[in-house]
Amino acid sequence: MPKWLRDAVFYEIYPQSFMDSNGDGIGDFDGIIEKLDYIKELGCNAIWMNPCYDSPFQDAGYDVRDYKKTAARYGSNEDLIRLFGEVHKRGMHILLDLVPGHTSEEHEWFKESSKTESNEYSERYIWTDGWLSAPSGLNYVAGETPRNGVYVLNFFKCQPALNYGFLNPTESWQKGIDDPACIATREAIKDIIRFWLDAGCDGFRVDMADSLVKKDDEKKSGTSMVWKDIRKMLDESYPEAALVSEWNMPHFAIPAGFHMDFFLDWTGNGYNLLLRNMENGRNNSFFKKDSDRSILDFFDEYLEKYEKIKTQGSYSLITGNHDTTRVSHFLDERELKLAYAFLFTMPGNPFIYYGDEIGMRYLELPSKEGGYTRTGSRTPMQWDNTVNHGFSKADAKDLYLPVDTAEDAPTVAGQQKESDSILNTVKAVLAIRNSHDEFKDNANLELVYAKNDERAFAYRRGSLLMLCNPSDDEAVISSGAINTNGEKVYEIGNTACHENGYTLGAQSFGIYKL
């Protein structure tokens, strides 16, 4: 595990929408540099930036046209390298987004692979032997290239799948994992990784990390073999480079070579039940004050996975990301504060999606660059109440996406002035996290109080005890169930420790030093 990950708190930046420095309506590298001090003052010391490579932007940059060239809308390679340097000057780290499962159909590799004559890229993608041999169980495209065959997709139509092989080939056109063509694909990705690590980035968040080997088994053993090989290269040459997977199966991802995996928002899973659970039109997310859920709805799933990897890697919790509806769409201001206090005091490396720290809203918008319903979570960052909320000096019609024009749209400047704002609550909780070593020990979580028929719960991280009551009724946790010699460190709402236990006021959260 890279040493710097022990206390890393991440801030996710969607570069199109964070800060526009040149007035063209789209965020850029220089804009990010302008706001690095803000990110550090927030309490974050690491950044994950969504794809910034050359792309036709049919999937917001997840359709890469050239892995080694930045998109002109953000700046040059030299500008990105300067961003790396400015990040490091502040004692921070930055991850790029690696997209290894597919490229754009405009990538030079694919153009060469599409040709009728054989060349070094002919097997870089997955092609059948002829146009009539459709690949069973896989999405594909036919009739769009000179080549006599159809090609397999990894996600959208614009994203042909790179060829890492099949776990158990059954057709003449299917390659095994150790076929020279599949090894060449793997080596090409290693080359890209080395290119950007040598340029100064600190690692990668890996898009669709489990999607490499096709017809893989349930444990993704074929894909895991590929990642173990890549990790071996990193351990030998770049031991401080971090890898975080988009997988949500840490018991597979961590042994495969990743340092971190995300607990992603999948319909009805434990994370979804915390923040974004809708049932028959009713919001029954745990942190809603009128929910009937127990925290065990989350912990029953979380602990099973956490216990398997807690000494090996991080199972990271997120406020949201570019693929999720903003959490403020489901929780009000007080509910957000409690949810964030919980997320930031749990094990793993927290990830804050830009704007979540001020409760930016989800906007109903037409699809942009393949965003579909996700587009409303990708709107420009709201810095202040100047033109375009300080994101850009461009005309509103030229913005990448429209800003929130509501009179009460939250802004950084506005919330900085309010001591009890969401922003200042985030700062306060992260300051506590960053100043206590207990929060840097990934393996010390103990759920000390939780019941199926109660809303209040408590958990411990070393000598720190966290208590939470998300309901709008007072709750008491008796001394028979929990240590009561705590000294209050922080609270949201009203909490009290006494010889008979802890009293938790309506919608409260407390941190106590035992």
VMD Tcl script that draws the C-alpha trace (Angstrom):
set ca {
  {0.00 0.00 0.00}
  {1.48 3.40 -0.95}
  {2.25 5.31 2.26}
  {0.34 8.40 1.17}
  {-2.93 6.49 0.89}
  {-3.05 5.96 4.65}
  {-4.51 9.43 5.22}
  {-5.78 10.28 1.73}
  {-9.13 12.06 1.41}
  {-10.15 12.41 -2.25}
  {-11.98 15.11 -4.17}
  {-13.43 14.08 -7.53}
  {-13.18 16.68 -10.28}
  {-15.24 16.53 -13.46}
  {-12.89 18.77 -15.47}
  {-15.49 20.07 -17.91}
  {-17.45 21.61 -15.06}
  {-15.06 22.63 -12.31}
  {-13.46 25.95 -13.28}
  {-13.06 27.73 -16.62}
  {-9.95 29.92 -16.72}
  {-10.10 31.15 -20.33}
  {-13.78 32.06 -20.78}
  {-14.71 29.43 -23.37}
  {-17.42 27.92 -21.15}
  {-15.60 24.66 -20.39}
  {-13.47 23.88 -17.36}
  {-9.73 23.37 -17.83}
  {-6.44 22.48 -16.16}
  {-5.58 26.08 -15.30}
  {-8.97 26.45 -13.66}
  {-8.25 23.45 -11.47}
  {-4.90 24.95 -10.49}
  {-6.71 28.14 -9.41}
  {-8.83 26.11 -6.98}
  {-6.25 23.72 -5.51}
  {-5.98 25.76 -2.31}
  {-9.75 25.54 -1.89}
  {-9.59 21.75 -2.15}
  {-6.79 21.55 0.40}
  {-8.55 23.91 2.80}
  {-11.64 21.74 2.54}
  {-9.62 18.91 4.05}
  {-8.87 16.90 0.92}
  {-5.29 16.00 0.08}
  {-5.89 13.95 -3.06}
  {-7.76 14.35 -6.34}
  {-9.39 11.97 -8.76}
  {-9.93 13.68 -12.11}
  {-12.30 12.21 -14.69}
  {-10.86 11.52 -18.19}
  {-8.94 14.37 -19.72}
  {-7.61 12.61 -22.84}
  {-8.24 13.44 -26.49}
  {-11.74 12.23 -27.34}
  {-14.72 12.82 -29.63}
  {-16.72 13.07 -26.37}
  {-19.56 10.74 -27.21}
  {-19.27 9.47 -23.63}
  {-17.85 12.54 -21.90}
  {-14.25 11.44 -22.45}
  {-14.69 7.76 -21.59}
  {-14.29 7.20 -25.33}
  {-10.56 7.77 -25.65}
  {-9.10 8.69 -29.03}
  {-5.51 9.11 -27.83}
  {-4.39 7.98 -24.37}
  {-1.18 10.02 -24.46}
  {-2.67 13.33 -25.54}
  {-4.89 15.63 -23.51}
  {-8.12 17.03 -24.92}
  {-7.55 20.54 -26.26}
  {-10.58 21.82 -24.34}
  {-8.64 21.33 -21.07}
  {-5.17 22.37 -22.22}
  {-1.98 20.72 -23.42}
  {0.05 17.84 -22.02}
  {2.39 20.48 -20.62}
  {-0.53 22.15 -18.83}
  {-1.52 18.84 -17.24}
  {2.06 18.21 -16.14}
  {2.08 21.69 -14.59}
  {-1.12 20.73 -12.73}
  {0.69 17.67 -11.37}
  {3.47 19.92 -10.12}
  {1.10 22.38 -8.44}
  {-0.70 19.50 -6.74}
  {2.58 18.15 -5.40}
  {3.73 21.59 -4.21}
  {0.78 21.51 -1.82}
  {1.60 18.05 -0.48}
  {-1.31 16.55 -2.40}
  {-1.68 13.69 -4.89}
  {-3.70 13.20 -8.08}
  {-5.17 10.19 -9.87}
  {-6.05 10.17 -13.55}
  {-8.94 8.11 -14.89}
  {-7.74 5.04 -16.80}
  {-10.10 3.52 -19.36}
  {-8.58 0.11 -20.20}
  {-11.61 -1.84 -21.42}
  {-12.31 0.06 -24.62}
  {-11.33 3.01 -26.78}
  {-13.19 5.34 -29.07}
  {-13.94 3.99 -32.53}
  {-11.85 6.97 -33.69}
  {-8.69 5.68 -31.98}
  {-5.86 4.93 -34.41}
  {-5.65 1.39 -33.04}
  {-9.24 0.75 -34.08}
  {-8.83 2.37 -37.49}
  {-5.94 0.02 -38.20}
  {-7.76 -2.95 -36.70}
  {-10.73 -2.28 -39.02}
  {-8.66 -2.70 -42.19}
  {-8.93 -5.79 -44.37}
  {-5.18 -6.36 -44.51}
  {-3.48 -7.88 -41.49}
  {-1.38 -5.58 -39.29}
  {-0.12 -5.31 -35.72}
  {-3.48 -3.97 -34.50}
  {-5.71 -6.49 -36.25}
  {-6.32 -8.40 -32.99}
  {-6.19 -5.38 -30.64}
  {-10.01 -5.58 -30.54}
  {-12.40 -8.53 -30.52}
  {-13.55 -9.47 -34.03}
  {-15.46 -12.49 -35.26}
  {-14.34 -14.47 -38.33}
  {-17.16 -13.22 -40.51}
  {-20.27 -11.10 -40.57}
  {-22.57 -14.08 -39.96}
  {-20.78 -15.27 -36.79}
  {-22.49 -13.01 -34.24}
  {-20.93 -13.30 -30.75}
  {-23.42 -14.89 -28.36}
  {-24.03 -12.97 -25.14}
  {-21.97 -9.95 -26.18}
  {-23.00 -6.66 -27.71}
  {-21.51 -6.00 -31.12}
  {-21.56 -3.83 -34.23}
  {-21.75 -5.08 -37.81}
  {-21.57 -3.43 -41.21}
  {-19.52 -0.34 -40.38}
  {-15.97 -1.30 -41.37}
  {-14.22 -2.81 -44.39}
  {-13.23 -5.84 -42.34}
  {-15.13 -9.11 -42.82}
  {-16.36 -9.54 -39.27}
  {-18.30 -7.91 -36.46}
  {-16.65 -6.32 -33.43}
  {-17.57 -6.58 -29.76}
  {-18.53 -3.54 -27.68}
  {-17.64 -2.84 -24.08}
  {-20.41 -0.31 -23.32}
  {-21.75 2.28 -25.80}
  {-21.78 1.73 -29.56}
  {-18.81 4.12 -29.83}
  {-16.65 1.97 -27.52}
  {-15.16 -1.15 -29.16}
  {-13.80 -3.61 -26.61}
  {-10.06 -4.07 -26.35}
  {-8.95 -7.68 -26.62}
  {-7.70 -9.23 -23.38}
  {-8.99 -12.64 -24.41}
  {-11.63 -15.07 -23.23}
  {-11.31 -17.14 -20.07}
  {-12.34 -20.32 -21.91}
  {-12.35 -19.77 -25.68}
  {-15.00 -21.77 -27.54}
  {-14.87 -20.19 -31.01}
  {-12.07 -19.95 -33.53}
  {-12.03 -16.13 -33.30}
  {-11.77 -16.09 -29.50}
  {-8.28 -15.71 -28.06}
  {-7.04 -17.10 -24.76}
  {-5.72 -14.76 -22.08}
  {-2.11 -15.68 -22.86}
  {-2.44 -15.34 -26.62}
  {0.26 -12.98 -27.96}
  {-2.41 -10.55 -29.21}
  {-3.98 -10.32 -25.75}
  {-0.61 -9.92 -24.08}
  {0.10 -7.09 -26.54}
  {-3.07 -5.31 -25.40}
  {-2.00 -5.67 -21.79}
  {1.47 -4.32 -22.59}
  {-0.04 -1.36 -24.42}
  {-2.00 -0.42 -21.29}
  {1.15 -0.77 -19.18}
  {2.86 1.61 -21.58}
  {0.10 4.19 -21.07}
  {0.33 3.77 -17.30}
  {4.09 4.32 -17.37}
  {3.71 7.35 -19.64}
  {1.52 9.26 -17.18}
  {3.30 8.09 -14.02}
  {6.56 9.31 -15.53}
  {4.81 12.61 -16.28}
  {3.92 13.03 -12.61}
  {0.51 11.57 -11.84}
  {0.18 9.43 -8.69}
  {-1.98 6.59 -9.94}
  {-5.30 5.79 -11.52}
  {-8.95 5.24 -10.88}
  {-9.82 2.45 -13.29}
  {-13.06 2.60 -15.25}
  {-15.04 -0.67 -15.55}
  {-12.08 -2.50 -14.01}
  {-13.81 -5.89 -14.10}
  {-14.68 -5.76 -17.82}
  {-11.43 -6.88 -19.45}
  {-11.55 -10.64 -20.05}
  {-14.73 -11.78 -21.78}
  {-16.91 -14.69 -20.67}
  {-15.07 -14.51 -17.35}
  {-16.22 -16.56 -14.38}
  {-18.16 -15.15 -11.41}
  {-14.97 -14.42 -9.51}
  {-13.45 -12.64 -12.52}
  {-10.36 -14.84 -12.31}
  {-9.28 -14.02 -15.87}
  {-9.54 -10.26 -15.41}
  {-7.83 -10.61 -12.02}
  {-4.89 -12.33 -13.66}
  {-4.47 -9.36 -16.00}
  {-4.52 -6.88 -13.12}
  {-2.07 -8.95 -11.07}
  {0.34 -8.75 -13.96}
  {-0.09 -4.97 -14.19}
  {0.29 -4.60 -10.43}
  {3.54 -6.60 -10.54}
  {4.94 -4.01 -12.92}
  {3.78 -1.20 -10.63}
  {5.24 -2.79 -7.50}
  {8.59 -3.17 -9.22}
  {8.82 0.26 -10.85}
  {6.21 2.55 -9.21}
  {5.56 1.31 -5.66}
  {3.90 4.58 -4.61}
  {1.39 4.56 -7.49}
  {-2.19 3.94 -6.38}
  {-4.91 1.94 -8.12}
  {-8.60 2.27 -7.29}
  {-11.16 0.12 -9.09}
  {-14.67 0.71 -10.27}
  {-15.75 -2.80 -9.28}
  {-17.72 -2.89 -5.99}
  {-16.35 -6.33 -5.24}
  {-13.39 -5.60 -2.95}
  {-12.91 -9.28 -2.13}
  {-12.06 -9.71 -5.84}
  {-10.54 -6.30 -6.62}
  {-8.08 -6.04 -3.74}
  {-6.50 -9.50 -4.23}
  {-6.36 -8.71 -7.97}
  {-3.94 -5.86 -7.27}
  {-6.02 -2.79 -6.45}
  {-5.40 -0.74 -3.33}
  {-8.97 0.56 -3.17}
  {-12.41 -0.36 -4.41}
  {-15.61 1.70 -4.32}
  {-18.89 0.84 -2.60}
  {-20.97 1.89 -5.61}
  {-24.61 2.90 -5.80}
  {-26.37 -0.18 -7.15}
  {-30.15 -0.32 -6.88}
  {-31.15 -1.79 -3.53}
  {-27.63 -2.46 -2.24}
  {-26.35 -1.31 1.15}
  {-24.93 1.97 -0.10}
  {-28.10 2.77 -2.04}
  {-30.20 2.15 1.07}
  {-28.18 4.77 2.96}
  {-28.67 7.73 0.64}
  {-30.70 7.18 -2.53}
  {-33.31 4.50 -1.92}
  {-36.67 5.07 -3.56}
  {-39.46 2.53 -2.96}
  {-42.79 2.89 -4.75}
  {-42.29 6.63 -5.04}
  {-41.25 7.02 -1.39}
  {-37.77 8.05 -0.31}
  {-36.85 5.48 2.34}
  {-33.11 6.19 2.50}
  {-31.68 5.53 5.95}
  {-30.64 9.13 6.56}
  {-34.15 10.48 5.88}
  {-35.50 11.50 9.25}
  {-38.79 9.65 8.66}
  {-37.23 6.46 7.27}
  {-38.06 3.14 8.92}
  {-34.69 1.62 8.08}
  {-32.06 0.30 10.50}
  {-28.37 0.93 9.86}
  {-28.05 -2.87 9.70}
  {-29.55 -2.64 6.20}
  {-26.18 -1.11 5.27}
  {-23.83 -2.92 7.62}
  {-25.09 -6.43 6.83}
  {-23.66 -6.06 3.31}
  {-20.77 -3.73 4.06}
  {-19.20 -5.73 6.89}
  {-19.23 -8.98 4.95}
  {-17.03 -7.40 2.28}
  {-15.02 -5.15 4.60}
  {-13.93 -7.97 6.89}
  {-12.38 -9.85 3.98}
  {-10.05 -7.04 2.92}
  {-9.67 -4.67 5.88}
  {-5.96 -5.41 6.38}
  {-5.17 -5.50 2.66}
  {-6.91 -2.50 1.11}
  {-9.63 0.11 1.27}
  {-13.37 -0.23 0.61}
  {-14.07 3.42 -0.03}
  {-17.32 5.32 0.53}
  {-18.36 8.18 -1.74}
  {-20.71 11.14 -1.40}
  {-21.54 10.50 -5.06}
  {-19.85 10.60 -8.43}
  {-20.40 11.58 -12.06}
  {-22.66 8.53 -12.58}
  {-25.01 9.07 -9.62}
  {-27.84 11.49 -8.95}
  {-26.57 14.13 -6.54}
  {-27.27 13.13 -2.96}
  {-28.93 16.49 -2.26}
  {-31.78 15.28 -4.51}
  {-32.66 12.79 -1.75}
  {-31.56 14.40 1.53}
  {-32.14 17.85 3.01}
  {-29.40 19.96 4.59}
  {-29.51 18.40 8.06}
  {-29.75 14.90 6.64}
  {-26.74 15.60 4.40}
  {-24.66 16.71 7.38}
  {-25.36 13.49 9.26}
  {-24.69 11.36 6.19}
  {-21.38 13.09 5.51}
  {-20.29 12.80 9.14}
  {-20.91 9.07 8.88}
  {-19.17 8.61 5.52}
  {-16.09 10.61 6.57}
  {-15.56 8.72 9.84}
  {-15.82 5.23 8.38}
  {-12.82 3.13 7.23}
  {-11.33 3.52 3.78}
  {-10.53 6.64 1.81}
  {-13.52 9.03 1.51}
  {-14.33 10.49 -1.91}
  {-16.18 13.81 -2.22}
  {-17.76 14.58 -5.59}
  {-17.22 18.24 -6.49}
  {-20.13 20.39 -5.31}
  {-21.50 17.82 -2.87}
  {-19.76 19.74 -0.10}
  {-22.18 22.63 -0.66}
  {-25.23 20.52 -1.48}
  {-25.29 21.33 -5.20}
  {-28.58 20.24 -6.72}
  {-29.38 17.71 -9.39}
  {-30.86 19.47 -12.43}
  {-33.25 17.93 -14.97}
  {-31.38 18.38 -18.26}
  {-31.24 16.85 -21.74}
  {-28.44 14.37 -22.29}
  {-25.01 15.85 -23.00}
  {-22.08 13.83 -24.34}
  {-23.66 10.50 -23.47}
  {-24.61 11.60 -19.98}
  {-28.33 10.77 -20.20}
  {-29.88 11.08 -16.72}
  {-26.38 11.56 -15.28}
  {-26.10 14.92 -17.03}
  {-27.92 16.72 -14.21}
  {-25.14 15.77 -11.78}
  {-22.42 17.25 -14.00}
  {-23.33 20.94 -14.00}
  {-20.78 23.74 -13.37}
  {-19.37 24.22 -9.89}
  {-21.04 27.08 -8.03}
  {-18.34 29.28 -6.57}
  {-20.15 32.54 -5.89}
  {-23.02 34.78 -7.01}
  {-21.18 36.51 -9.86}
  {-21.90 35.67 -13.50}
  {-22.34 31.90 -14.02}
  {-21.70 31.43 -10.29}
  {-18.03 32.22 -10.87}
  {-17.46 29.15 -13.03}
  {-16.89 31.01 -16.30}
  {-17.04 34.46 -17.84}
  {-18.52 33.05 -21.05}
  {-22.03 33.83 -22.19}
  {-24.53 31.50 -20.56}
  {-25.37 29.97 -23.95}
  {-21.73 28.89 -24.36}
  {-21.40 27.02 -21.07}
  {-20.69 23.29 -21.16}
  {-23.89 22.85 -19.14}
  {-26.20 25.46 -17.59}
  {-25.71 26.53 -14.01}
  {-28.37 26.35 -11.33}
  {-30.24 29.66 -11.70}
  {-32.42 29.33 -8.60}
  {-32.23 32.31 -6.25}
  {-31.15 30.05 -3.40}
  {-28.60 28.05 -5.39}
  {-25.83 27.11 -2.95}
  {-22.38 28.61 -3.50}
  {-19.00 28.24 -1.87}
  {-18.80 31.96 -1.07}
  {-22.22 31.97 0.55}
  {-21.58 28.91 2.68}
  {-18.15 30.07 3.78}
  {-19.92 32.89 5.64}
  {-22.34 30.56 7.46}
  {-20.76 28.77 10.42}
  {-23.39 26.03 10.33}
  {-23.38 25.47 6.57}
  {-22.89 22.11 4.87}
  {-19.49 23.31 3.67}
  {-18.27 24.20 7.15}
  {-19.65 20.96 8.54}
  {-17.63 19.05 5.94}
  {-14.53 21.04 6.86}
  {-15.02 20.40 10.57}
  {-15.52 16.64 10.22}
  {-12.59 16.27 7.83}
  {-10.38 18.29 10.18}
  {-11.18 15.81 12.94}
  {-10.56 12.88 10.62}
  {-7.23 14.30 9.50}
  {-6.05 14.99 13.05}
  {-6.76 11.56 14.59}
  {-4.67 8.51 13.75}
  {-7.59 6.23 14.61}
  {-9.23 7.23 11.33}
  {-6.11 6.23 9.41}
  {-6.24 2.63 10.67}
  {-8.40 0.81 8.14}
  {-8.87 -2.32 10.24}
  {-10.24 -0.94 13.50}
  {-13.98 -0.64 12.83}
  {-16.27 -2.04 15.51}
  {-20.06 -1.75 15.27}
  {-20.90 -1.45 18.96}
  {-24.63 -0.75 18.86}
  {-27.22 -1.39 16.17}
  {-30.64 -3.05 16.24}
  {-33.13 -3.94 13.54}
  {-35.93 -2.08 15.30}
  {-33.97 1.05 16.25}
  {-32.68 3.98 14.26}
  {-29.79 5.11 16.47}
  {-26.47 3.31 16.23}
  {-22.85 3.57 17.36}
  {-19.50 2.44 16.04}
  {-15.93 2.69 17.23}
  {-12.59 3.44 15.56}
  {-9.89 2.80 18.16}
  {-10.47 5.27 21.02}
  {-13.07 7.27 19.09}
  {-16.77 6.50 19.45}
  {-19.28 7.76 16.88}
  {-22.99 7.88 17.68}
  {-25.74 8.77 15.24}
  {-29.48 9.30 15.47}
  {-30.97 10.17 12.06}
  {-34.59 10.17 13.25}
  {-36.63 13.17 14.38}
  {-37.15 11.60 17.84}
  {-34.69 11.60 20.73}
  {-32.86 8.32 21.29}
  {-30.97 6.79 24.24}
  {-28.24 4.19 24.10}
  {-27.92 2.66 27.56}
  {-24.67 2.18 29.47}
  {-25.17 -1.58 29.44}
  {-24.50 -1.59 25.71}
  {-21.68 0.89 25.38}
  {-18.72 2.56 27.11}
  {-19.86 5.78 28.82}
  {-16.61 7.50 29.81}
  {-16.43 9.52 26.62}
  {-15.27 13.12 26.21}
  {-17.13 15.00 23.50}
  {-15.01 15.92 20.48}
  {-17.67 17.08 18.03}
  {-21.41 17.05 17.55}
  {-24.16 17.89 15.11}
  {-27.31 18.68 17.03}
  {-27.35 17.72 20.69}
  {-25.65 14.70 22.21}
  {-24.82 13.98 25.84}
  {-22.84 11.35 27.73}
  {-23.93 10.40 31.25}
  {-23.60 7.47 33.63}
  {-26.67 5.82 32.18}
  {-25.48 6.00 28.58}
  {-25.78 8.49 25.74}
  {-28.72 10.68 24.89}
  {-28.95 11.62 21.24}
  {-31.21 14.47 20.27}
  {-33.28 14.36 17.10}
  {-31.05 14.18 14.00}
  {-27.77 14.22 15.85}
  {-24.26 12.90 15.46}
  {-21.52 12.83 18.09}
  {-17.84 11.93 18.25}
  {-16.48 11.01 21.69}
  {-12.95 10.24 22.84}
  {-12.92 7.23 25.18}
}
mol new
graphics top color blue
foreach p $ca { graphics top sphere $p radius 0.5 }
foreach p [lrange $ca 0 end-1] q [lrange $ca 1 end] { graphics top cylinder $p $q radius 0.2 }
display resetview
